[in-house]
Amino acid sequence: MSMGRTLAVAILVAAAICVSIVVAKTTESGVPRRAVVVELFTSEGCSSCPPADELLGRLRQELSAKNIQVIPLGFHVDYWNALGWKDRFSSAEFTQRQEQYTHALKVDGPYTPQMVVDGEVEFVGNDSGQAQRTIRQQASELETAQVKIAPAGADQLTIQVKGPTAPPNGNTLVMLAITEDNLSTQVGSGENGGRTLHHAAVVRELREVGTLKNGALEANVPLKLQNEWKRNDLRAIVFVQQGPSGKIEGAASVALTDQLR
């Protein structure tokens, strides 16, 4: 090989290495990735659920260091309530949401703990490795709906959404969830009897704000906060979803501490 050709090959190799470094740096520390919504269906009556509750509580912090925004939602279902312990955070509405996912994702039946990521992928909710892999994959996809949340007076939020103009199936829903962190329960009976359980991102309320019209929605939304909810631990989450159990196209989250003053 001639000296000139050798030099040309060396330059090409060096250039390829430089490009690889730039791409890697952009992936790690460049434009923030899309927010990933992680739903956990759980119950205080389920002995397999505490590890999943703990995992949900730490995913947000662990992956933020890797430039991935995780938005956790802890849905406490009510079908465990007749089996020894009534979960004070449980709701038949949340059980219904899980049943809708069971049908949409072709699962044999509802179970706990179950994680659903961005409305598309489900797995056993205490599987940390699967959770990390799925969240990373979802974070690398394009965000097709942009969500902005801003204060609009006492106990009100302004929500602005831009999303797909022609959803493939049905309506594109804009949903609002209120979650509360730093909750604990001393369980008196059932599978977790005698244990103190700790919870994060417990869904206190879930409601539909509206549907996208011509790919957009803007609304002032009054908040319905209960007195027993600790305001310093509340967050408002707005997400855009294809129907009640379809793909989540985009989401945003805001702490309510400063928004309510």
Contacts in CASP RR format, 6 or more apart in sequence:
PFRMAT RR
TARGET T0000
AUTHOR 0000-0000-0000
METHOD contacts of the structure
MODEL  1
MSMGRTLAVAILVAAAICVSIVVAKTTESGVPRRAVVVELFTSEGCSSCP
PADELLGRLRQELSAKNIQVIPLGFHVDYWNALGWKDRFSSAEFTQRQEQ
YTHALKVDGPYTPQMVVDGEVEFVGNDSGQAQRTIRQQASELETAQVKIA
PAGADQLTIQVKGPTAPPNGNTLVMLAITEDNLSTQVGSGENGGRTLHHA
AVVRELREVGTLKNGALEANVPLKLQNEWKRNDLRAIVFVQQGPSGKIEG
AASVALTDQLR
1 9 0 8 1.000
28 66 0 8 1.000
28 67 0 8 1.000
29 67 0 8 1.000
30 67 0 8 1.000
32 67 0 8 1.000
32 69 0 8 1.000
33 67 0 8 1.000
33 68 0 8 1.000
33 69 0 8 1.000
33 139 0 8 1.000
33 140 0 8 1.000
34 69 0 8 1.000
34 138 0 8 1.000
34 139 0 8 1.000
34 141 0 8 1.000
34 142 0 8 1.000
34 143 0 8 1.000
34 250 0 8 1.000
35 69 0 8 1.000
35 70 0 8 1.000
35 71 0 8 1.000
35 143 0 8 1.000
35 250 0 8 1.000
35 251 0 8 1.000
35 252 0 8 1.000
35 253 0 8 1.000
36 68 0 8 1.000
36 69 0 8 1.000
36 70 0 8 1.000
36 71 0 8 1.000
36 117 0 8 1.000
36 118 0 8 1.000
36 135 0 8 1.000
36 138 0 8 1.000
36 139 0 8 1.000
37 71 0 8 1.000
37 73 0 8 1.000
37 117 0 8 1.000
37 118 0 8 1.000
37 119 0 8 1.000
37 237 0 8 1.000
37 239 0 8 1.000
37 248 0 8 1.000
37 250 0 8 1.000
37 251 0 8 1.000
38 56 0 8 1.000
38 59 0 8 1.000
38 70 0 8 1.000
38 71 0 8 1.000
38 72 0 8 1.000
38 73 0 8 1.000
38 115 0 8 1.000
38 116 0 8 1.000
38 117 0 8 1.000
38 131 0 8 1.000
38 135 0 8 1.000
39 73 0 8 1.000
39 74 0 8 1.000
39 75 0 8 1.000
39 115 0 8 1.000
39 116 0 8 1.000
39 117 0 8 1.000
39 119 0 8 1.000
40 52 0 8 1.000
40 53 0 8 1.000
40 56 0 8 1.000
40 72 0 8 1.000
40 73 0 8 1.000
40 74 0 8 1.000
40 75 0 8 1.000
40 113 0 8 1.000
40 114 0 8 1.000
40 115 0 8 1.000
40 125 0 8 1.000
41 74 0 8 1.000
41 75 0 8 1.000
41 77 0 8 1.000
41 94 0 8 1.000
41 98 0 8 1.000
41 110 0 8 1.000
41 112 0 8 1.000
41 113 0 8 1.000
41 114 0 8 1.000
41 115 0 8 1.000
41 116 0 8 1.000
42 49 0 8 1.000
42 52 0 8 1.000
42 53 0 8 1.000
42 56 0 8 1.000
42 74 0 8 1.000
42 75 0 8 1.000
42 76 0 8 1.000
42 77 0 8 1.000
42 112 0 8 1.000
42 113 0 8 1.000
43 49 0 8 1.000
43 76 0 8 1.000
43 77 0 8 1.000
43 78 0 8 1.000
43 79 0 8 1.000
43 80 0 8 1.000
43 81 0 8 1.000
43 87 0 8 1.000
43 90 0 8 1.000
43 112 0 8 1.000
44 76 0 8 1.000
44 80 0 8 1.000
44 85 0 8 1.000
44 87 0 8 1.000
44 88 0 8 1.000
44 89 0 8 1.000
44 90 0 8 1.000
44 185 0 8 1.000
44 187 0 8 1.000
44 192 0 8 1.000
44 197 0 8 1.000
45 80 0 8 1.000
45 83 0 8 1.000
45 84 0 8 1.000
45 85 0 8 1.000
45 87 0 8 1.000
45 187 0 8 1.000
45 190 0 8 1.000
45 191 0 8 1.000
45 192 0 8 1.000
46 80 0 8 1.000
46 112 0 8 1.000
46 113 0 8 1.000
46 191 0 8 1.000
46 192 0 8 1.000
47 191 0 8 1.000
47 192 0 8 1.000
48 112 0 8 1.000
48 113 0 8 1.000
48 126 0 8 1.000
49 112 0 8 1.000
49 113 0 8 1.000
49 126 0 8 1.000
49 192 0 8 1.000
50 192 0 8 1.000
50 195 0 8 1.000
50 197 0 8 1.000
51 113 0 8 1.000
51 126 0 8 1.000
52 112 0 8 1.000
52 113 0 8 1.000
52 115 0 8 1.000
52 125 0 8 1.000
52 126 0 8 1.000
53 113 0 8 1.000
53 197 0 8 1.000
53 198 0 8 1.000
53 199 0 8 1.000
53 200 0 8 1.000
54 198 0 8 1.000
55 125 0 8 1.000
55 126 0 8 1.000
55 128 0 8 1.000
55 131 0 8 1.000
56 72 0 8 1.000
56 74 0 8 1.000
56 115 0 8 1.000
56 200 0 8 1.000
56 201 0 8 1.000
57 72 0 8 1.000
57 200 0 8 1.000
57 201 0 8 1.000
59 70 0 8 1.000
59 72 0 8 1.000
59 131 0 8 1.000
59 135 0 8 1.000
60 69 0 8 1.000
60 70 0 8 1.000
60 71 0 8 1.000
60 72 0 8 1.000
60 201 0 8 1.000
63 69 0 8 1.000
63 70 0 8 1.000
63 132 0 8 1.000
63 135 0 8 1.000
63 139 0 8 1.000
64 70 0 8 1.000
68 135 0 8 1.000
68 136 0 8 1.000
68 139 0 8 1.000
69 139 0 8 1.000
69 253 0 8 1.000
70 135 0 8 1.000
71 237 0 8 1.000
71 239 0 8 1.000
71 251 0 8 1.000
71 252 0 8 1.000
71 253 0 8 1.000
72 179 0 8 1.000
72 200 0 8 1.000
72 201 0 8 1.000
73 177 0 8 1.000
73 179 0 8 1.000
73 201 0 8 1.000
73 203 0 8 1.000
73 237 0 8 1.000
74 179 0 8 1.000
74 199 0 8 1.000
74 201 0 8 1.000
74 202 0 8 1.000
74 203 0 8 1.000
75 91 0 8 1.000
75 94 0 8 1.000
75 97 0 8 1.000
75 98 0 8 1.000
75 203 0 8 1.000
75 206 0 8 1.000
76 87 0 8 1.000
76 89 0 8 1.000
76 90 0 8 1.000
76 91 0 8 1.000
76 94 0 8 1.000
76 202 0 8 1.000
76 203 0 8 1.000
77 87 0 8 1.000
77 90 0 8 1.000
77 91 0 8 1.000
77 94 0 8 1.000
77 95 0 8 1.000
77 98 0 8 1.000
77 110 0 8 1.000
77 112 0 8 1.000
78 87 0 8 1.000
78 90 0 8 1.000
78 91 0 8 1.000
78 92 0 8 1.000
78 94 0 8 1.000
78 95 0 8 1.000
79 95 0 8 1.000
79 110 0 8 1.000
80 87 0 8 1.000
80 90 0 8 1.000
80 112 0 8 1.000
81 87 0 8 1.000
81 90 0 8 1.000
83 190 0 8 1.000
83 191 0 8 1.000
84 189 0 8 1.000
84 190 0 8 1.000
84 191 0 8 1.000
85 187 0 8 1.000
85 188 0 8 1.000
85 189 0 8 1.000
85 190 0 8 1.000
85 191 0 8 1.000
85 192 0 8 1.000
85 193 0 8 1.000
88 185 0 8 1.000
89 183 0 8 1.000
89 199 0 8 1.000
89 202 0 8 1.000
89 203 0 8 1.000
89 204 0 8 1.000
93 206 0 8 1.000
94 203 0 8 1.000
94 206 0 8 1.000
95 110 0 8 1.000
97 206 0 8 1.000
97 244 0 8 1.000
97 245 0 8 1.000
98 110 0 8 1.000
98 114 0 8 1.000
99 110 0 8 1.000
100 244 0 8 1.000
100 245 0 8 1.000
101 107 0 8 1.000
101 114 0 8 1.000
101 116 0 8 1.000
101 119 0 8 1.000
101 122 0 8 1.000
101 245 0 8 1.000
102 108 0 8 1.000
102 109 0 8 1.000
102 110 0 8 1.000
103 245 0 8 1.000
104 245 0 8 1.000
104 246 0 8 1.000
105 116 0 8 1.000
105 119 0 8 1.000
105 120 0 8 1.000
105 122 0 8 1.000
105 245 0 8 1.000
107 114 0 8 1.000
107 122 0 8 1.000
113 124 0 8 1.000
113 125 0 8 1.000
113 126 0 8 1.000
114 122 0 8 1.000
114 123 0 8 1.000
114 124 0 8 1.000
114 125 0 8 1.000
115 122 0 8 1.000
115 123 0 8 1.000
115 124 0 8 1.000
115 125 0 8 1.000
115 127 0 8 1.000
115 131 0 8 1.000
116 122 0 8 1.000
117 131 0 8 1.000
117 134 0 8 1.000
117 135 0 8 1.000
117 138 0 8 1.000
118 138 0 8 1.000
118 247 0 8 1.000
118 248 0 8 1.000
119 241 0 8 1.000
119 245 0 8 1.000
119 246 0 8 1.000
119 247 0 8 1.000
119 248 0 8 1.000
120 138 0 8 1.000
120 246 0 8 1.000
120 247 0 8 1.000
120 248 0 8 1.000
121 134 0 8 1.000
121 138 0 8 1.000
123 130 0 8 1.000
123 131 0 8 1.000
123 134 0 8 1.000
124 130 0 8 1.000
125 131 0 8 1.000
143 249 0 8 1.000
143 250 0 8 1.000
144 163 0 8 1.000
144 164 0 8 1.000
144 249 0 8 1.000
144 250 0 8 1.000
145 161 0 8 1.000
145 162 0 8 1.000
145 163 0 8 1.000
145 164 0 8 1.000
145 172 0 8 1.000
145 240 0 8 1.000
145 249 0 8 1.000
145 250 0 8 1.000
146 161 0 8 1.000
146 162 0 8 1.000
146 163 0 8 1.000
146 250 0 8 1.000
147 159 0 8 1.000
147 160 0 8 1.000
147 161 0 8 1.000
147 238 0 8 1.000
147 239 0 8 1.000
147 240 0 8 1.000
147 250 0 8 1.000
147 251 0 8 1.000
147 252 0 8 1.000
148 159 0 8 1.000
148 160 0 8 1.000
148 161 0 8 1.000
148 252 0 8 1.000
149 157 0 8 1.000
149 158 0 8 1.000
149 159 0 8 1.000
149 236 0 8 1.000
149 238 0 8 1.000
149 252 0 8 1.000
149 253 0 8 1.000
149 254 0 8 1.000
150 157 0 8 1.000
150 158 0 8 1.000
150 160 0 8 1.000
151 157 0 8 1.000
151 158 0 8 1.000
151 258 0 8 1.000
151 259 0 8 1.000
151 260 0 8 1.000
152 158 0 8 1.000
152 220 0 8 1.000
152 221 0 8 1.000
154 260 0 8 1.000
155 222 0 8 1.000
155 223 0 8 1.000
155 225 0 8 1.000
155 260 0 8 1.000
156 220 0 8 1.000
156 221 0 8 1.000
156 222 0 8 1.000
156 223 0 8 1.000
157 220 0 8 1.000
157 221 0 8 1.000
157 223 0 8 1.000
157 236 0 8 1.000
157 254 0 8 1.000
157 259 0 8 1.000
158 218 0 8 1.000
158 219 0 8 1.000
158 220 0 8 1.000
158 221 0 8 1.000
159 174 0 8 1.000
159 176 0 8 1.000
159 209 0 8 1.000
159 217 0 8 1.000
159 218 0 8 1.000
159 219 0 8 1.000
159 220 0 8 1.000
159 221 0 8 1.000
159 238 0 8 1.000
160 217 0 8 1.000
160 218 0 8 1.000
161 174 0 8 1.000
161 212 0 8 1.000
161 215 0 8 1.000
161 216 0 8 1.000
161 217 0 8 1.000
161 218 0 8 1.000
161 238 0 8 1.000
161 240 0 8 1.000
162 215 0 8 1.000
162 216 0 8 1.000
163 172 0 8 1.000
163 212 0 8 1.000
163 215 0 8 1.000
163 216 0 8 1.000
163 240 0 8 1.000
163 249 0 8 1.000
164 172 0 8 1.000
164 212 0 8 1.000
164 215 0 8 1.000
164 249 0 8 1.000
165 212 0 8 1.000
165 214 0 8 1.000
165 215 0 8 1.000
167 212 0 8 1.000
167 242 0 8 1.000
168 242 0 8 1.000
169 242 0 8 1.000
169 243 0 8 1.000
170 242 0 8 1.000
170 243 0 8 1.000
171 211 0 8 1.000
171 212 0 8 1.000
171 243 0 8 1.000
172 211 0 8 1.000
172 212 0 8 1.000
172 215 0 8 1.000
172 240 0 8 1.000
172 241 0 8 1.000
172 242 0 8 1.000
172 243 0 8 1.000
172 249 0 8 1.000
173 208 0 8 1.000
173 210 0 8 1.000
173 211 0 8 1.000
173 240 0 8 1.000
173 241 0 8 1.000
173 242 0 8 1.000
173 243 0 8 1.000
173 244 0 8 1.000
174 208 0 8 1.000
174 209 0 8 1.000
174 210 0 8 1.000
174 211 0 8 1.000
174 212 0 8 1.000
174 217 0 8 1.000
174 238 0 8 1.000
174 239 0 8 1.000
174 240 0 8 1.000
175 206 0 8 1.000
175 207 0 8 1.000
175 208 0 8 1.000
175 209 0 8 1.000
175 238 0 8 1.000
175 239 0 8 1.000
175 240 0 8 1.000
175 241 0 8 1.000
176 205 0 8 1.000
176 206 0 8 1.000
176 207 0 8 1.000
176 208 0 8 1.000
176 209 0 8 1.000
176 221 0 8 1.000
176 236 0 8 1.000
176 237 0 8 1.000
176 238 0 8 1.000
177 203 0 8 1.000
177 205 0 8 1.000
177 206 0 8 1.000
177 236 0 8 1.000
177 237 0 8 1.000
177 238 0 8 1.000
177 239 0 8 1.000
178 203 0 8 1.000
178 204 0 8 1.000
178 205 0 8 1.000
178 223 0 8 1.000
178 225 0 8 1.000
178 229 0 8 1.000
178 234 0 8 1.000
178 235 0 8 1.000
178 236 0 8 1.000
178 237 0 8 1.000
178 256 0 8 1.000
179 201 0 8 1.000
179 202 0 8 1.000
179 203 0 8 1.000
179 204 0 8 1.000
179 234 0 8 1.000
179 235 0 8 1.000
179 237 0 8 1.000
180 201 0 8 1.000
180 202 0 8 1.000
180 204 0 8 1.000
180 229 0 8 1.000
180 230 0 8 1.000
180 233 0 8 1.000
180 234 0 8 1.000
180 235 0 8 1.000
181 200 0 8 1.000
181 201 0 8 1.000
181 202 0 8 1.000
181 233 0 8 1.000
181 235 0 8 1.000
182 200 0 8 1.000
182 230 0 8 1.000
182 233 0 8 1.000
183 198 0 8 1.000
183 199 0 8 1.000
183 200 0 8 1.000
183 202 0 8 1.000
183 233 0 8 1.000
184 196 0 8 1.000
184 197 0 8 1.000
184 198 0 8 1.000
184 199 0 8 1.000
185 196 0 8 1.000
185 197 0 8 1.000
185 199 0 8 1.000
186 194 0 8 1.000
186 195 0 8 1.000
186 196 0 8 1.000
187 193 0 8 1.000
187 194 0 8 1.000
187 195 0 8 1.000
187 196 0 8 1.000
187 197 0 8 1.000
188 194 0 8 1.000
201 235 0 8 1.000
204 226 0 8 1.000
204 229 0 8 1.000
204 234 0 8 1.000
205 224 0 8 1.000
209 217 0 8 1.000
209 219 0 8 1.000
209 221 0 8 1.000
209 238 0 8 1.000
210 217 0 8 1.000
210 219 0 8 1.000
211 217 0 8 1.000
212 240 0 8 1.000
223 236 0 8 1.000
223 256 0 8 1.000
223 260 0 8 1.000
225 231 0 8 1.000
225 234 0 8 1.000
225 256 0 8 1.000
225 260 0 8 1.000
231 256 0 8 1.000
231 257 0 8 1.000
231 260 0 8 1.000
232 257 0 8 1.000
234 255 0 8 1.000
234 256 0 8 1.000
234 257 0 8 1.000
235 253 0 8 1.000
235 254 0 8 1.000
235 255 0 8 1.000
235 256 0 8 1.000
236 253 0 8 1.000
236 254 0 8 1.000
236 256 0 8 1.000
236 259 0 8 1.000
237 251 0 8 1.000
237 252 0 8 1.000
237 253 0 8 1.000
238 251 0 8 1.000
238 252 0 8 1.000
238 253 0 8 1.000
239 248 0 8 1.000
239 250 0 8 1.000
239 251 0 8 1.000
239 252 0 8 1.000
240 248 0 8 1.000
240 249 0 8 1.000
240 250 0 8 1.000
240 251 0 8 1.000
241 247 0 8 1.000
241 248 0 8 1.000
241 249 0 8 1.000
242 248 0 8 1.000
242 249 0 8 1.000
END
